[in-house]
Amino acid sequence: MENKTCSEWPLVKANGELMLLVPLEDGAAGRLESSRGVLEKQGEFLKIVVPEWLAKMLGVEEGDLVRVCNEDGTLEIQPVETRLVN
């Protein structure tokens, strides 16, 4: 049986890292916590670091809105809107 949940969050940059900060009080944080390997609790947030290579591949940068889906423990990140490349 497929178990997929999705939420949308803006990308932020802190200490040179591009990341998503999902408030732990949000129900989405609890659903995302079952994902393996890329998540870290940081204070009141669940931190998801987006590596530079992935950000380039997705065409996203700080401030962009991305959709984060957790499907049976596998995390998927995709842009909400595609960016035009010149």
Buried (B, 14 or more C-beta within 10 A) or exposed (E): EEEEBEBEBEBBEEEEEBBBBBEBEBEBBEBBBBBEEEBEEEEEBBBBEBEEEEBEEBEBEEEBEBEBBBEEEEBEBEBEEEEEEE
